[in-house]
Amino acid sequence: MSKKENKISEEELASLQDQEKRKGAILHDLGLLSTQSHSLQAMFSQVMKEQDALRAELEDKYGKINVNLNSGEFTEAEDGE
């Protein structure tokens, strides 16, 4: 009785190796996306803080107003706005 070799074919091995390589690349990209997401969230939060500060400055100077972002013109804000 001949001893059976405990080895998969070269084609099967290459396929498994390729799949593992692609999985690794996907996990790497997911990590980058997660990092970018956190960075973008922090940047967005910073812009919101800057906008809140400017809104407070404008309110001190002009009172409660609504600003047209295209022209810079403003109108007085009605109650509840």
RODO-2510 file (C-alpha; in nm, 4 decimals, decimal comma):
residues 81
     n   res          X          Y          Z
     1     m     0,0000     0,0000     0,0000
     2     s     0,1471     0,3293    -0,1020
     3     k     0,1613     0,6195     0,1343
     4     k    -0,0809     0,8972     0,0335
     5     e     0,0714     1,2440     0,0291
     6     n    -0,0943     1,4848     0,2731
     7     k    -0,0683     1,7888     0,0554
     8     i    -0,3150     1,9934    -0,1480
     9     s    -0,2444     2,0744    -0,5103
    10     e    -0,0350     2,3744    -0,6085
    11     e    -0,3449     2,5327    -0,7644
    12     e    -0,5457     2,4890    -0,4450
    13     l    -0,2609     2,6286    -0,2365
    14     a    -0,2246     2,9284    -0,4664
    15     s    -0,5983     2,9903    -0,4404
    16     l    -0,5914     2,9777    -0,0593
    17     q    -0,2883     3,2054    -0,0457
    18     d    -0,4569     3,4553    -0,2798
    19     q    -0,7717     3,4567    -0,0673
    20     e    -0,5710     3,5185     0,2499
    21     k    -0,3813     3,8012     0,0769
    22     r    -0,7092     3,9639    -0,0329
    23     k    -0,8557     3,9249     0,3178
    24     g    -0,5492     4,0953     0,4627
    25     a    -0,5759     4,3832     0,2146
    26     i    -0,9458     4,4288     0,2939
    27     l    -0,8801     4,4307     0,6692
    28     h    -0,6025     4,6855     0,6141
    29     d    -0,8352     4,9083     0,4110
    30     l    -1,1090     4,8772     0,6738
    31     g    -0,8595     4,9924     0,9360
    32     l    -0,7659     5,2924     0,7231
    33     l    -1,1325     5,3784     0,6701
    34     s    -1,1962     5,3591     1,0422
    35     t    -0,9023     5,5893     1,1129
    36     q    -1,0158     5,8309     0,8419
    37     s    -1,3687     5,8252     0,9809
    38     h    -1,2454     5,9198     1,3286
    39     s    -1,0295     6,1950     1,1827
    40     l    -1,3159     6,3350     0,9757
    41     q    -1,5476     6,3260     1,2771
    42     a    -1,2937     6,5254     1,4796
    43     m    -1,2526     6,7750     1,1944
    44     f    -1,6309     6,8126     1,1650
    45     s    -1,6595     6,8697     1,5400
    46     q    -1,3923     7,1404     1,5189
    47     v    -1,5755     7,3202     1,2358
    48     m    -1,8980     7,3053     1,4375
    49     k    -1,7204     7,4646     1,7368
    50     e    -1,5784     7,7374     1,5108
    51     q    -1,9220     7,7999     1,3627
    52     d    -2,0816     7,8190     1,7071
    53     a    -1,8175     8,0720     1,8171
    54     l    -1,8738     8,2864     1,5067
    55     r    -2,2498     8,2628     1,5497
    56     a    -2,2113     8,3924     1,9073
    57     e    -1,9903     8,6814     1,7864
    58     l    -2,2404     8,7735     1,5169
    59     e    -2,5263     8,7553     1,7653
    60     d    -2,3396     8,9885     2,0032
    61     k    -2,2792     9,2334     1,7195
    62     y    -2,6095     9,2143     1,5243
    63     g    -2,8547     9,0390     1,7528
    64     k    -3,0368     8,7202     1,6498
    65     i    -3,0176     8,7088     1,2715
    66     n    -3,0479     8,4748     0,9752
    67     v    -2,7665     8,5164     0,7238
    68     n    -2,7966     8,4508     0,3502
    69     l    -2,4764     8,2536     0,2860
    70     n    -2,4724     8,3561    -0,0805
    71     s    -2,4953     8,7327    -0,0372
    72     g    -2,4036     8,7977     0,3256
    73     e    -2,7298     8,9844     0,3775
    74     f    -2,9163     8,9165     0,6983
    75     t    -3,2613     8,9511     0,8406
    76     e    -3,3691     8,9561     1,1991
    77     a    -3,4559     8,6099     1,3241
    78     e    -3,8108     8,5578     1,4359
    79     d    -3,8766     8,3948     1,7710
    80     g    -3,8050     8,0223     1,7559
    81     e    -3,5457     8,0402     1,4760
***
